Amino acid sequence: MDDLQIAERLRTDLTRAADTALLVPPELEAVQASAAARRRRSVLAGVLAAAAALVLLAGAVAVVARDDGRDRTTTGIQPPTTRPVTTPTPSTVPSTVPSAAGSGGDGDTSSLTLRGDGLGAVDFGAPMDQAIAAVATHLGDVARPQPKAGTPCPGDQWVEAGWDTFATVVWQGLTLVFAGPDASSLHFVGWFALDFDGPVNLATVEGPRVGDPVAVWRATYGSRVVEFPEVPGMFRVALPEGEIVVNHSEVGGDASAGTLCVPEP
Amino acid sequence: MRAQVSGQPPALTLAAETFEELFARERGPMVRVAYLITGSRAVAEEVTHDAFVRVYQRWGRIERPGAYLRRCVVNGALGTRSRREHGERLTRSLGPWGGAETADHDHTLDAVLRLPPRPRALVVLRFYEQLSVDEIAEVLQIPAGTVKSGLHRALAQLREVLA
């Protein structure tokens, strides 16, 4: 049997084998539903990863503070309260991003609105400086963050898009996360509040705040609150504009909320 | 001119306007490709579903959706357990012991499924999908020379079995 004969046999027999196999191709609706479900899991995984990272960061900062003793001072940060503020690399960052007083705020500076597509007056995707300035209106100026290599987001689409640089800014437990293709082009992609101790309320426009138990959220949002059976105290809330994940642990007293990696690059 | 498979146009050369158009055109051919690589209907259907999900999630960010889709299908098929590991039998007529003849196309598919995974994918893409060597190289992101040598070795193996 020469090459032409075997090629013809393969073509004919493989076509016949495939045609007689009674295969069921996928359905469009099922594909789209799977994609949406994976996206939800990706967001949750991102929030959980951010929570874990922040816990580790908080622990590391506590160790450094203890080792430095009373001589330790905050640098490059002008916190609005007496509580020390931490950033990923505060001692190496001399500049600060000024607050945008009178521009981009919520109007009511006593509350910062939690949103599924942004935070307060700033949308996901906004340039880093704009997002920091908007939040600084409520929480005070903060050191400009030092970008780092890597991505805080799960899923290889971030790497495929070349978004391999990220930065974080922290105000009293509220973290803003930025990502982008390089240090000069970072965009607001997420926020995360963990044991927030700032001078404003972190609340949705409908009222529930970070730290409220699930019953309060359910009273406002009803079936749009979905608990995670595997993580007691954690639930997601489908706000009209997007989803946020909230944690209120009765046991550990943790109060956190956030969303991360929205939109995708 | 390359022959068309099951009435389908040469998929890699088309720029799909929408995901729905790509889906409508490729959902049938892709599940068949996955089946010929895995030998399992269930695995093929699952792999194809997952491949379309990946394409859907990246729609607008991939330049050649047809090539990317095939890469997802092939990689997914090669990453799953084989037909024998999965415990699934081909749909076939009874063999000589059962009284009926085994169909020729089942002999051929069995021979292809006995090939190592990568050569198996090369054979399916070349002789079922009838992609060119360069197109296969693009789909699998390997050098054209690797495709040629892999096909050469696979054909040598198949020639012995099918003669």
Chai-1 contact restraints between the chains, C-beta under 6 A:
chainA,res_idxA,chainB,res_idxB,connection_type,confidence,min_distance_angstrom,max_distance_angstrom,comment,restraint_id
A,M1,B,R159,contact,1.0,0.0,6.0,A-B,restraint_1
A,M1,B,A163,contact,1.0,0.0,6.0,A-B,restraint_2
A,I6,B,R159,contact,1.0,0.0,6.0,A-B,restraint_3
A,A7,B,F127,contact,1.0,0.0,6.0,A-B,restraint_4
A,L10,B,F127,contact,1.0,0.0,6.0,A-B,restraint_5
A,R11,B,F127,contact,1.0,0.0,6.0,A-B,restraint_6
A,D13,B,H105,contact,1.0,0.0,6.0,A-B,restraint_7
A,D13,B,T108,contact,1.0,0.0,6.0,A-B,restraint_8
A,L14,B,L36,contact,1.0,0.0,6.0,A-B,restraint_9
A,L14,B,Y128,contact,1.0,0.0,6.0,A-B,restraint_10
A,R16,B,H105,contact,1.0,0.0,6.0,A-B,restraint_11
A,A17,B,H105,contact,1.0,0.0,6.0,A-B,restraint_12
A,A17,B,L109,contact,1.0,0.0,6.0,A-B,restraint_13
A,A18,B,R32,contact,1.0,0.0,6.0,A-B,restraint_14
A,A18,B,Y35,contact,1.0,0.0,6.0,A-B,restraint_15
A,A18,B,L36,contact,1.0,0.0,6.0,A-B,restraint_16
A,A21,B,Y35,contact,1.0,0.0,6.0,A-B,restraint_17
A,A21,B,T91,contact,1.0,0.0,6.0,A-B,restraint_18
A,L23,B,V31,contact,1.0,0.0,6.0,A-B,restraint_19
A,L23,B,Y35,contact,1.0,0.0,6.0,A-B,restraint_20
A,L23,B,R41,contact,1.0,0.0,6.0,A-B,restraint_21
A,V24,B,E45,contact,1.0,0.0,6.0,A-B,restraint_22
A,P25,B,R27,contact,1.0,0.0,6.0,A-B,restraint_23
A,P25,B,G28,contact,1.0,0.0,6.0,A-B,restraint_24
A,P25,B,V31,contact,1.0,0.0,6.0,A-B,restraint_25
A,P26,B,R27,contact,1.0,0.0,6.0,A-B,restraint_26
A,P26,B,T48,contact,1.0,0.0,6.0,A-B,restraint_27
A,P26,B,H49,contact,1.0,0.0,6.0,A-B,restraint_28
A,P26,B,F52,contact,1.0,0.0,6.0,A-B,restraint_29
A,L28,B,F23,contact,1.0,0.0,6.0,A-B,restraint_30
A,V31,B,F52,contact,1.0,0.0,6.0,A-B,restraint_31
A,V31,B,V53,contact,1.0,0.0,6.0,A-B,restraint_32
A,V31,B,Y56,contact,1.0,0.0,6.0,A-B,restraint_33
A,S34,B,V53,contact,1.0,0.0,6.0,A-B,restraint_34
A,A35,B,V53,contact,1.0,0.0,6.0,A-B,restraint_35
A,A35,B,Y56,contact,1.0,0.0,6.0,A-B,restraint_36
A,A35,B,Q57,contact,1.0,0.0,6.0,A-B,restraint_37
